[in-house]
């Protein structure tokens, strides 16, 4: 019957109907047809080599667009590989939906092809999971996972579609009625906002503070709170500190930026307004000795549980943009501003100037063989030279990400993606692809260590296949932290002649991996070679890998996380 179609078509139709425009994944039994139907219906499908990278792409797409990033996987091992992306979305609180095919329902428990209880497997990594047990359940299941991924605190949701459901059929008129009924029943939450009495309290605490600080994170970036944030900072003159992915919400070069005086700002502030950032390991749990033991935290978070967990002086449950709007309104009626000569502002800006000039003195030297600072300075200047729109910078690796965070300058919101809350390595190429797809007008520049690159290097073929404007810069120091760092007494035992667990093949030709697929590869080891490669690849806006030879002993083990190793 011509007016009949199967579960693949209905699933694709449901996604398209509820506004999905992009999907990432790896096809195979039983979902190949679902991917093809989605493409037919106007959804762009980006096919990867590995579900992990596709999942990282889906998670970052959710962050960059505010709409759930979709990951499609096959059953069993495909679902398990996809958990990397789903868990990454959950920990970073980004909206994502993983859809996996699964075994025939009648064969459950009998050892069917790639059989796994996927609903059970995804539980620790998802806000909500559901199985469509019949074709007629597909539209409502699709709407629920899409809606729940973005409601409240964003996160990962999971949809399971068994093989037999994908093969069931339904008439077109039945399908249209189901879609219409689901559409009517959808309820969208208004962004949360605290009562005005709480806002008044917050402003009063800020007004009385002697050394206030505004800290913001990627929750504020996700909530598109940059306009209200800038207004608050400029109106009050309060210094600010972004978390790594909060960089760019307010220009890193702003005169009130305290990043270069982070220890002083955190250690001496008496009131910290924390917007869309958690008091977790990245902010030393909000505890002394890094913070003053008497500091008062005003915590703005969309999640009430988060505020209860951290027990701040004052908690404002709500959407970052909405809460800041209310704070700005409250201040407008009775303004206050610290001013440049305020002792606290002066202390922070003096420390910033001192630290910046020390760092600039280090950066000014051309060290060859390269350390981390020389190439990072050249990359920083090349990126700043592009002006607006600024490229999206993707960064991973121990030393590379660490040095990049303090050297590279973010001037626009949501232009930095890195290992994030979970410190996930291997996100690089997935994030690059998501950024290129979500922001087609921006160049994407990845700055990663050779270890970070190795997790997903095969996805350079994906860059070439979809002609994405991504330039991947690999800091190649021949290992996880560089050369063999072991002391002579550690090099014993029957396998002492093996390379160190942290070592790779020296001088690995990563640029030729890109050339193997028709992209452009560069091998560079001097400032002039790097400048020329950056200039050429940035202008071309085509897939490229720049293999930067670094002194194998230039970095530190574990970057700046030595205490955790």
C-alpha positions as CSV (number, residue, x, y, z in Angstrom):
1,X,0.0,0.0,0.0
2,X,1.4,3.3,-1.1
3,X,0.0,5.3,1.9
4,X,1.8,2.9,4.4
5,X,5.2,3.3,5.9
6,X,7.4,1.7,8.5
7,X,8.9,2.6,11.8
8,X,12.1,4.0,10.1
9,X,10.0,6.6,8.2
10,X,7.8,7.4,11.2
11,X,10.9,7.9,13.5
12,X,12.5,10.1,10.9
13,X,9.2,12.0,10.3
14,X,8.8,12.5,14.1
15,X,12.3,14.0,14.4
16,X,11.8,16.3,11.5
17,X,8.4,17.3,12.7
18,X,9.7,18.3,16.1
19,X,12.5,20.5,14.7
20,X,15.6,18.2,14.4
21,X,17.9,19.4,11.7
22,X,21.1,17.4,12.4
23,X,22.0,13.9,13.5
24,X,25.4,12.3,14.2
25,X,26.1,8.6,14.3
26,X,27.4,5.3,12.9
27,X,24.9,3.3,10.8
28,X,24.5,-0.5,10.5
29,X,21.9,-3.1,11.6
30,X,19.1,-2.1,12.3
31,X,19.3,1.7,11.8
32,X,20.8,2.3,8.3
33,X,17.3,2.8,6.8
34,X,16.4,5.2,9.6
35,X,19.4,7.4,8.8
36,X,18.6,7.3,5.0
37,X,14.9,8.3,5.7
38,X,16.1,11.2,8.0
39,X,18.3,12.5,5.2
40,X,15.3,12.3,2.7
41,X,13.3,14.4,5.1
42,X,15.8,17.2,5.3
43,X,17.9,16.2,8.4
44,X,21.6,16.4,7.8
45,X,23.2,13.1,8.9
46,X,26.9,13.3,9.7
47,X,28.4,9.7,9.6
48,X,31.4,9.0,11.8
49,X,33.9,6.1,12.2
50,X,33.2,5.6,15.8
51,X,30.2,6.2,18.1
52,X,32.3,7.8,20.8
53,X,33.3,10.7,18.5
54,X,29.8,10.9,17.1
55,X,28.5,11.1,20.7
56,X,31.0,13.8,21.6
57,X,29.8,15.7,18.6
58,X,26.1,15.3,19.6
59,X,26.9,16.6,23.1
60,X,28.8,19.7,21.9
61,X,26.1,20.4,19.3
62,X,23.6,20.5,22.2
63,X,25.7,23.0,24.0
64,X,26.4,25.2,21.0
65,X,22.8,25.4,19.7
66,X,20.7,24.9,22.8
67,X,18.8,22.1,21.0
68,X,19.4,18.4,21.7
69,X,22.3,16.9,19.8
70,X,21.2,13.6,18.3
71,X,23.3,10.4,18.3
72,X,22.2,7.4,16.3
73,X,23.8,4.0,17.0
74,X,23.3,0.3,16.3
75,X,22.4,-2.1,19.1
76,X,24.6,-3.7,21.7
77,X,28.2,-2.6,21.2
78,X,27.1,0.5,19.3
79,X,25.0,1.6,22.3
80,X,27.9,0.9,24.7
81,X,30.3,3.0,22.6
82,X,27.7,5.8,22.5
83,X,27.6,5.9,26.3
84,X,30.9,8.0,26.1
85,X,29.0,10.8,24.5
86,X,25.8,10.4,26.6
87,X,27.7,10.5,29.8
88,X,29.8,13.5,28.7
89,X,26.5,15.3,28.0
90,X,25.2,14.4,31.4
91,X,28.2,15.5,33.3
92,X,28.5,18.8,31.3
93,X,24.7,19.3,31.6
94,X,24.2,19.6,27.8
95,X,21.1,18.5,26.0
96,X,21.6,15.3,23.9
97,X,19.5,12.4,22.8
98,X,20.9,9.0,22.0
99,X,18.8,6.7,19.8
100,X,19.8,3.1,19.4
101,X,18.3,0.2,17.5
102,X,17.8,-2.9,19.6
103,X,17.1,-6.6,19.2
104,X,13.8,-8.1,18.2
105,X,11.5,-8.0,21.3
106,X,10.3,-11.6,20.9
107,X,13.9,-12.8,21.1
108,X,14.7,-11.0,24.3
109,X,16.9,-13.2,26.6
110,X,17.7,-15.8,23.9
111,X,21.0,-14.3,22.7
112,X,19.8,-12.4,19.7
113,X,22.2,-10.5,17.4
114,X,23.9,-7.7,19.5
115,X,21.4,-8.2,22.3
116,X,21.7,-6.0,25.4
117,X,19.3,-4.6,27.9
118,X,20.0,-1.0,26.7
119,X,17.5,0.7,29.0
120,X,19.4,-0.7,32.0
121,X,22.8,0.1,30.4
122,X,22.0,3.8,29.9
123,X,20.5,4.4,33.4
124,X,23.6,5.9,35.1
125,X,24.2,8.2,32.1
126,X,20.8,9.6,31.3
127,X,18.0,11.8,32.7
128,X,15.3,9.7,31.1
129,X,15.1,6.6,28.9
130,X,12.3,5.0,27.0
131,X,11.7,2.1,24.7
132,X,9.1,2.4,21.8
133,X,7.5,-1.0,22.2
134,X,5.1,-0.5,19.2
135,X,5.3,1.8,16.1
136,X,2.4,3.9,17.5
137,X,4.5,4.9,20.5
138,X,7.3,6.4,18.3
139,X,6.0,10.0,18.0
140,X,5.3,10.4,21.7
141,X,8.6,8.8,22.7
142,X,10.5,11.1,20.3
143,X,8.8,14.2,21.7
144,X,9.5,13.2,25.3
145,X,13.2,12.6,24.9
146,X,13.6,15.9,22.9
147,X,11.6,17.9,25.5
148,X,13.2,16.3,28.6
149,X,16.8,16.8,27.2
150,X,16.3,20.6,27.4
151,X,14.0,21.0,30.3
152,X,15.2,22.1,33.8
153,X,18.9,21.2,34.0
154,X,19.8,20.0,30.4
155,X,21.2,16.5,30.0
156,X,21.2,13.2,28.0
157,X,18.1,11.2,27.2
158,X,17.8,7.8,25.5
159,X,15.4,6.3,23.0
160,X,15.4,2.6,22.2
161,X,13.7,1.4,19.0
162,X,13.6,-2.4,18.6
163,X,14.2,-4.0,15.2
164,X,10.6,-5.3,15.0
165,X,9.2,-1.8,15.7
166,X,11.3,-0.3,12.9
167,X,9.7,-2.9,10.6
168,X,6.1,-2.4,11.7
169,X,3.9,-0.4,9.3
170,X,1.3,2.3,9.8
171,X,-0.9,4.3,7.4
172,X,0.0,7.9,6.6
173,X,-3.3,9.2,8.0
174,X,-2.7,7.3,11.3
175,X,0.8,8.8,11.5
176,X,-0.3,12.3,10.9
177,X,-3.0,12.0,13.6
178,X,-0.4,10.6,16.1
179,X,2.0,13.5,15.3
180,X,-0.8,16.1,15.7
181,X,-2.0,14.6,19.0
182,X,1.5,14.6,20.4
183,X,2.1,18.2,19.3
184,X,-1.1,19.3,21.1
185,X,0.0,17.6,24.3
186,X,3.5,19.2,24.5
187,X,4.1,21.5,27.4
188,X,7.1,23.9,27.5
189,X,8.4,25.2,30.8
190,X,9.0,28.9,31.2
191,X,12.6,29.7,32.3
192,X,12.7,29.5,36.1
193,X,13.1,32.8,38.0
194,X,13.6,33.4,41.8
195,X,11.2,35.6,43.8
196,X,12.2,39.3,43.7
197,X,12.8,39.3,47.4
198,X,15.8,36.9,46.8
199,X,17.1,39.2,44.1
200,X,16.9,42.2,46.5
201,X,18.9,40.2,49.0
202,X,21.6,39.2,46.4
203,X,22.0,42.8,45.3
204,X,22.2,44.0,48.9
205,X,25.0,41.4,49.6
206,X,26.9,42.5,46.5
207,X,26.4,46.2,47.3
208,X,28.0,45.8,50.8
209,X,30.9,43.6,49.6
210,X,34.4,45.1,49.9
211,X,35.9,42.6,47.4
212,X,33.2,41.2,45.2
213,X,33.9,38.8,42.3
214,X,31.7,37.6,39.5
215,X,32.4,34.0,38.4
216,X,30.6,32.5,35.4
217,X,30.8,29.2,33.6
218,X,29.4,27.3,30.6
219,X,25.9,27.2,32.1
220,X,25.8,31.0,31.5
221,X,27.2,30.4,28.0
222,X,24.5,27.8,27.3
223,X,21.8,30.2,28.7
224,X,23.0,32.9,26.3
225,X,23.5,35.3,29.3
226,X,26.4,37.2,27.8
227,X,24.5,40.5,27.2
228,X,23.2,40.7,30.8
229,X,26.5,39.6,32.2
230,X,28.4,42.4,30.4
231,X,25.8,44.9,31.5
232,X,26.2,43.8,35.1
233,X,30.0,43.9,35.0
234,X,30.2,47.3,33.3
235,X,27.5,48.8,35.5
236,X,29.0,47.7,38.8
237,X,32.8,47.6,38.0
238,X,33.1,44.2,39.7
239,X,36.1,42.1,38.5
240,X,35.1,38.7,36.8
241,X,36.6,35.3,36.4
242,X,35.3,32.9,33.7
243,X,35.7,29.1,34.0
244,X,37.6,27.7,30.9
245,X,34.5,27.3,28.7
246,X,33.0,30.5,30.1
247,X,35.8,32.4,28.4
248,X,34.6,34.8,25.7
249,X,31.2,35.6,27.3
250,X,32.9,38.8,28.2
251,X,36.1,39.5,26.2
252,X,39.2,38.0,27.8
253,X,40.9,41.4,27.2
254,X,38.3,43.3,29.2
255,X,39.9,45.6,31.9
256,X,38.0,43.9,34.7
257,X,39.0,40.3,33.6
258,X,40.7,38.6,36.6
259,X,41.8,35.4,34.9
260,X,45.5,36.3,35.1
261,X,45.1,37.0,38.8
262,X,42.9,34.0,39.5
263,X,44.6,32.9,42.8
264,X,44.3,36.5,44.3
265,X,40.7,36.9,43.0
266,X,39.6,33.6,44.5
267,X,41.7,33.8,47.6
268,X,40.7,37.3,48.7
269,X,37.2,37.9,47.5
270,X,34.5,38.3,50.2
271,X,31.5,37.8,48.0
272,X,31.4,35.7,44.9
273,X,28.4,35.8,42.5
274,X,28.7,32.4,40.7
275,X,26.5,32.2,37.5
276,X,26.1,28.9,35.7
277,X,29.2,27.3,37.2
278,X,29.4,24.6,39.8
279,X,31.6,24.7,42.9
280,X,33.2,21.4,41.9
281,X,36.9,20.5,41.4
282,X,37.4,23.2,38.8
283,X,36.5,25.8,41.4
284,X,38.2,24.0,44.4
285,X,34.8,23.1,45.8
286,X,34.4,26.7,47.0
287,X,36.5,25.8,50.1
288,X,39.6,27.1,51.8
289,X,42.5,27.3,51.5
290,X,42.0,28.4,47.8
291,X,39.0,30.5,48.9
292,X,38.7,32.6,52.0
293,X,36.9,30.6,54.7
294,X,34.4,33.4,55.2
295,X,33.6,34.1,51.5
296,X,29.8,34.4,50.8
297,X,28.7,32.6,47.7
298,X,25.6,33.8,45.8
299,X,24.9,30.8,43.5
300,X,22.8,31.1,40.4
301,X,21.8,27.7,38.9
302,X,18.9,26.3,37.0
303,X,19.0,23.2,39.3
304,X,17.7,23.4,42.8
305,X,19.5,20.2,43.8
306,X,22.9,21.8,42.8
307,X,22.2,24.7,45.1
308,X,21.2,22.4,48.0
309,X,24.3,20.4,47.5
310,X,26.7,23.4,47.7
311,X,24.9,25.2,50.6
312,X,25.8,28.8,49.5
313,X,25.1,31.9,51.5
314,X,22.3,32.6,49.0
315,X,21.0,30.4,46.2
316,X,19.0,31.8,43.2
317,X,17.3,29.0,41.3
318,X,16.7,30.1,37.8
319,X,17.8,30.6,34.2
320,X,21.1,32.5,34.1
321,X,19.9,35.1,31.6
322,X,16.6,35.7,33.4
323,X,18.2,36.0,36.9
324,X,20.9,38.4,35.7
325,X,18.2,40.5,34.0
326,X,16.4,40.7,37.3
327,X,19.6,41.7,39.1
328,X,20.4,44.4,36.6
329,X,16.9,45.8,36.9
330,X,17.2,45.9,40.7
331,X,20.6,47.7,40.5
332,X,19.4,50.2,37.9
333,X,17.0,51.8,40.5
334,X,19.9,52.3,42.9
335,X,23.2,52.1,41.1
336,X,26.6,51.4,42.6
337,X,30.0,51.1,40.9
338,X,33.4,50.2,42.3
339,X,35.4,52.5,40.0
340,X,38.9,52.0,38.8
341,X,40.5,53.5,41.9
342,X,38.7,51.2,44.3
343,X,41.3,49.3,46.3
344,X,40.0,45.9,45.3
345,X,39.8,46.7,41.6
346,X,43.3,48.2,41.8
347,X,44.7,45.2,43.6
348,X,43.3,42.8,41.0
349,X,44.3,44.9,38.0
350,X,47.9,45.3,39.4
351,X,48.2,41.6,39.8
352,X,46.8,41.0,36.3
353,X,49.3,43.4,34.8
354,X,52.2,41.8,36.7
355,X,51.3,38.3,35.7
356,X,50.5,39.2,32.1
357,X,53.9,41.0,31.7
358,X,55.7,37.9,33.1
359,X,53.8,35.7,30.8
360,X,54.4,38.0,27.8
361,X,58.1,38.0,28.5
362,X,58.1,34.2,28.3
363,X,55.9,34.2,25.2
364,X,58.1,36.8,23.4
365,X,61.0,34.3,23.2
366,X,61.3,32.2,20.1
367,X,62.3,28.9,21.6
368,X,63.4,26.2,19.0
369,X,63.0,23.2,19.3
370,X,59.5,24.4,20.3
371,X,58.4,24.6,23.9
372,X,54.6,24.9,24.4
373,X,54.6,28.7,24.7
374,X,56.2,29.8,21.4
375,X,53.8,28.0,19.0
376,X,50.8,28.9,21.3
377,X,51.7,32.6,21.0
378,X,51.9,32.3,17.2
379,X,48.6,30.5,17.1
380,X,47.0,33.1,19.4
381,X,48.1,36.0,17.1
382,X,47.0,34.2,14.0
383,X,43.5,33.6,15.5
384,X,43.2,37.2,16.7
385,X,44.3,38.3,13.3
386,X,41.1,36.8,11.8
387,X,38.9,39.2,13.7
388,X,35.1,38.5,13.7
389,X,33.5,36.1,13.5
390,X,36.1,34.6,15.8
391,X,36.9,30.9,15.1
392,X,35.7,28.2,17.5
393,X,38.7,26.9,19.4
394,X,38.7,23.2,20.4
395,X,41.4,22.2,22.9
396,X,42.4,19.0,24.5
397,X,45.5,17.4,26.0
398,X,47.2,17.8,29.3
399,X,49.9,20.4,28.6
400,X,48.4,21.7,25.4
401,X,45.0,22.4,26.8
402,X,46.5,23.9,30.0
403,X,48.8,26.3,28.2
404,X,46.1,27.1,25.6
405,X,43.7,28.1,28.4
406,X,46.0,30.8,29.7
407,X,47.5,32.0,26.3
408,X,44.7,31.8,23.7
409,X,42.2,34.7,23.9
410,X,38.5,34.3,23.6
411,X,36.6,37.4,22.4
412,X,33.2,35.9,21.7
413,X,30.8,33.6,23.5
414,X,30.8,29.8,23.0
415,X,34.1,29.9,21.0
416,X,36.0,27.6,23.4
417,X,35.4,23.9,23.7
418,X,37.7,21.7,25.9
419,X,37.8,18.6,28.1
420,X,35.1,20.2,30.3
421,X,33.7,19.2,33.7
422,X,34.7,15.5,33.3
423,X,38.1,16.2,31.8
424,X,37.3,14.0,28.9
425,X,40.1,13.2,26.5
426,X,39.2,12.2,22.9
427,X,36.6,14.9,22.4
428,X,38.6,16.9,19.9
429,X,37.5,15.8,16.4
430,X,33.9,15.2,17.5
431,X,33.7,18.8,18.9
432,X,35.3,20.2,15.8
433,X,32.7,18.6,13.6
434,X,29.8,19.7,15.8
435,X,31.2,23.3,15.8
436,X,31.6,23.4,12.1
437,X,28.1,22.1,11.5
438,X,26.5,24.3,14.2
439,X,28.4,27.5,13.2
440,X,28.9,27.3,9.4
441,X,30.1,30.9,9.3
442,X,33.0,30.2,11.7
443,X,36.4,28.6,11.1
444,X,37.1,25.8,13.6
445,X,40.7,25.5,15.0
446,X,41.6,22.6,17.2
447,X,44.8,22.9,19.3
448,X,45.5,19.5,20.8
449,X,48.2,17.2,22.1
450,X,49.3,14.2,20.1
451,X,47.7,11.9,22.7
452,X,44.3,13.8,22.6
453,X,44.4,13.7,18.8
454,X,45.1,10.0,18.7
455,X,41.8,9.1,20.3
456,X,39.8,10.2,17.3
457,X,42.4,10.9,14.5
458,X,40.5,8.8,12.0
459,X,37.7,11.4,12.0
460,X,39.9,13.6,9.9
461,X,38.4,11.6,7.0
462,X,35.0,12.8,8.2
463,X,36.3,16.4,7.9
464,X,37.3,15.8,4.3
465,X,34.2,13.9,3.4
466,X,31.9,16.7,4.5
467,X,34.4,19.5,3.4
468,X,34.3,21.1,6.9
469,X,36.5,24.3,7.5
470,X,38.5,22.7,10.3
471,X,42.2,23.2,11.0
472,X,43.7,20.7,13.5
473,X,47.0,21.7,15.1
474,X,48.7,18.8,16.8
475,X,51.4,19.5,19.4
476,X,53.6,16.5,18.8
477,X,55.9,15.7,21.7
478,X,56.0,12.0,21.2
479,X,53.8,10.9,24.1
480,X,51.1,11.4,26.6
481,X,53.2,14.0,28.5
482,X,56.2,13.9,26.2
483,X,59.4,11.9,26.4
484,X,60.2,9.1,28.8
485,X,60.0,10.7,32.3
486,X,60.9,7.6,34.4
487,X,63.8,7.6,36.8
488,X,66.5,4.8,36.1
489,X,65.2,2.7,39.1
490,X,61.7,2.6,37.5
491,X,63.1,1.1,34.3
492,X,63.4,-2.6,35.5
493,X,61.7,-5.9,35.0
494,X,61.3,-8.3,32.1
495,X,59.8,-5.6,29.8
496,X,62.2,-2.8,30.6
497,X,63.1,-2.5,27.0
498,X,59.6,-1.6,26.0
499,X,58.8,2.1,25.4
500,X,57.5,3.9,28.5
501,X,53.7,3.7,29.0
502,X,53.6,7.5,28.2
503,X,55.6,7.2,24.9
504,X,54.6,7.1,21.3
505,X,56.7,6.6,18.1
506,X,59.0,9.6,17.9
507,X,58.4,12.0,15.0
508,X,55.0,10.5,14.1
509,X,53.8,11.9,10.8
510,X,50.3,12.9,11.7
511,X,50.0,15.4,8.8
512,X,50.2,12.5,6.4
513,X,47.1,10.9,7.9
514,X,45.2,13.9,6.7
515,X,46.9,13.7,3.3
516,X,45.9,10.1,3.0
517,X,42.2,11.3,2.6
518,X,42.9,14.3,0.4
519,X,43.1,17.0,3.0
520,X,46.1,19.3,3.5
521,X,49.0,18.3,5.8
522,X,51.8,20.5,7.2
523,X,54.9,19.5,9.1
524,X,56.3,22.5,11.1
525,X,59.2,23.0,13.5
526,X,60.1,26.7,13.3
527,X,58.1,30.0,13.9
528,X,58.2,30.9,10.2
529,X,57.0,27.4,9.1
530,X,54.1,27.6,11.6
531,X,53.1,31.2,10.6
532,X,53.1,30.2,7.0
533,X,51.0,27.0,7.6
534,X,48.5,28.9,9.7
535,X,48.1,31.7,7.2
536,X,47.6,29.3,4.3
537,X,45.2,26.9,6.1
538,X,43.1,29.7,7.7
539,X,42.6,31.4,4.3
540,X,41.8,28.1,2.6
541,X,39.1,27.2,5.2
542,X,39.5,23.5,4.2
543,X,40.4,20.4,6.3
544,X,44.0,20.5,7.4
545,X,46.3,19.0,10.0
546,X,49.4,21.0,11.1
547,X,51.9,18.7,12.8
548,X,53.9,20.9,15.2
549,X,57.1,19.3,16.4
550,X,57.6,20.0,20.1
551,X,60.6,19.3,22.4
552,X,59.6,15.9,24.1
553,X,60.7,17.3,27.4
554,X,59.0,20.7,27.2
555,X,55.8,19.8,29.1
556,X,55.1,18.7,32.7
557,X,53.6,15.3,33.6
558,X,49.8,15.6,34.0
559,X,49.9,19.3,32.9
560,X,48.9,21.2,36.1
561,X,47.1,18.2,37.7
562,X,50.3,16.6,39.1
563,X,48.7,16.4,42.5
564,X,46.0,14.1,41.2
565,X,48.4,11.6,39.6
